Amino acid sequence: MLLLLTILWPALAASFALGTAIGWHFGPPRDRLSTAIGLGLGSGAVALAGLAFSGIVPGRPGFWVESAALNLTAYIVGAGTGALARLARPSPRVSGLDGVSGSPDRLASSPRPAASAERKLRGKASG
């Protein structure tokens, strides 16, 4: 197993980094489908690990099964780490606008003039 880790450490690091990025981007599961997909990936990792430890698949295909089990486990751990890191980050503070919801862009004045000012401008241009 140590030889396998020595050979596969770049792939394991890449799987962990990809899982962390995906976990940070999407965060923890919010609905039943996302939870079911996560549980399916977890059970797939457990099944692959069981198949790898049992030694049923010998030779090169056995190496593929073992490396898939390790990479999937690294990805899942990374995704969990990224999702927890996203939950732990502080929420952005809104300065002076505690009761106002929405983006600050909504509060900015519109660059388009009001309808009455627009009518006045049209009247001057046509007259």
Secondary structure per residue as TSV (DSSP state, phi and psi in degrees):
chain	resnum	aa	ss	phi	psi
A	1	M	-	360.0	-35.2
A	2	L	H	-65.0	-38.7
A	3	L	H	-63.1	-40.1
A	4	L	H	-62.5	-42.8
A	5	L	H	-66.6	-35.4
A	6	T	H	-65.4	-37.9
A	7	I	H	-77.6	-39.0
A	8	L	H	-97.0	7.0
A	9	W	H	-60.4	-34.5
A	10	P	H	-64.6	-40.0
A	11	A	H	-67.9	-37.9
A	12	L	H	-66.5	-40.4
A	13	A	H	-65.1	-40.5
A	14	A	H	-66.6	-38.7
A	15	S	H	-65.0	-42.8
A	16	F	H	-64.2	-43.4
A	17	A	H	-65.2	-42.3
A	18	L	H	-64.5	-42.7
A	19	G	H	-62.9	-39.5
A	20	T	H	-64.6	-42.9
A	21	A	H	-64.1	-43.5
A	22	I	H	-66.7	-42.4
A	23	G	H	-63.2	-39.1
A	24	W	H	-68.8	-41.4
A	25	H	H	-67.3	-44.1
A	26	F	H	-96.9	-22.5
A	27	G	-	75.6	-170.4
A	28	P	S	-71.4	160.2
A	29	P	-	-62.0	139.6
A	30	R	-	-110.6	-18.0
A	31	D	S	-135.5	179.2
A	32	R	H	-67.9	-36.3
A	33	L	H	-65.0	-44.5
A	34	S	H	-63.2	-40.0
A	35	T	H	-65.1	-40.7
A	36	A	H	-65.0	-39.1
A	37	I	H	-65.4	-42.6
A	38	G	H	-63.1	-41.9
A	39	L	H	-66.5	-34.9
A	40	G	H	-65.2	-41.8
A	41	L	H	-64.7	-40.6
A	42	G	H	-63.8	-43.6
A	43	S	H	-69.3	-31.2
A	44	G	H	-65.7	-38.9
A	45	A	H	-66.2	-39.9
A	46	V	H	-65.7	-41.4
A	47	A	H	-65.2	-41.9
A	48	L	H	-65.6	-39.9
A	49	A	H	-65.0	-40.9
A	50	G	H	-63.1	-40.5
A	51	L	H	-66.9	-37.8
A	52	A	H	-69.6	-41.9
A	53	F	H	-74.1	-24.9
A	54	S	H	-73.2	-26.6
A	55	G	T	77.5	19.2
A	56	I	-	-68.1	-36.9
A	57	V	S	-97.6	109.5
A	58	P	-	-92.4	166.2
A	59	G	H	73.5	-147.7
A	60	R	H	-63.5	-43.4
A	61	P	H	-60.9	-32.6
A	62	G	H	-65.0	-38.2
A	63	F	H	-62.8	-40.6
A	64	W	H	-63.4	-41.7
A	65	V	H	-64.3	-44.1
A	66	E	H	-64.7	-42.2
A	67	S	H	-69.4	-35.0
A	68	A	H	-66.0	-39.6
A	69	A	H	-63.8	-43.6
A	70	L	H	-66.6	-44.0
A	71	N	H	-67.1	-40.2
A	72	L	H	-66.2	-38.6
A	73	T	H	-65.0	-42.3
A	74	A	H	-63.4	-39.2
A	75	Y	H	-64.3	-44.4
A	76	I	H	-66.4	-41.7
A	77	V	H	-63.6	-41.2
A	78	G	H	-64.1	-40.8
A	79	A	H	-64.8	-40.8
A	80	G	H	-64.7	-40.2
A	81	T	H	-64.1	-44.0
A	82	G	H	-64.8	-40.1
A	83	A	H	-67.3	-40.1
A	84	L	H	-67.9	-35.7
A	85	A	H	-66.1	-35.9
A	86	R	H	-68.6	-36.6
A	87	L	H	-67.8	-32.8
A	88	A	H	-81.0	-14.9
A	89	R	S	-68.9	147.8
A	90	P	-	-72.0	145.9
A	91	S	-	-75.2	147.3
A	92	P	-	-66.7	138.8
A	93	R	-	-88.6	143.0
A	94	V	-	-103.7	120.7
A	95	S	S	-85.2	115.0
A	96	G	S	76.0	-0.4
A	97	L	-	-124.1	49.6
A	98	D	T	-62.2	-37.7
A	99	G	T	-87.1	-7.5
A	100	V	-	-95.3	127.7
A	101	S	-	-100.7	158.2
A	102	G	S	105.8	180.0
A	103	S	-	-83.9	156.1
A	104	P	H	-64.4	-21.9
A	105	D	H	-64.5	-29.2
A	106	R	H	-67.6	-26.4
A	107	L	H	-82.3	-16.3
A	108	A	S	-71.3	149.6
A	109	S	-	-70.3	149.9
A	110	S	-	-75.5	139.6
A	111	P	S	-71.8	-15.7
A	112	R	S	-82.8	132.9
A	113	P	-	-69.4	160.8
A	114	A	-	-64.8	162.7
A	115	A	H	-62.5	-40.6
A	116	S	H	-66.1	-40.0
A	117	A	H	-66.5	-34.4
A	118	E	H	-67.4	-40.0
A	119	R	H	-64.6	-39.3
A	120	K	H	-62.6	-42.4
A	121	L	H	-64.6	-39.3
A	122	R	H	-67.3	-37.2
A	123	G	H	-64.4	-40.2
A	124	K	H	-69.8	-35.6
A	125	A	H	-72.5	-35.3
A	126	S	H	-87.1	-17.2
A	127	G	-	-97.5	360.0
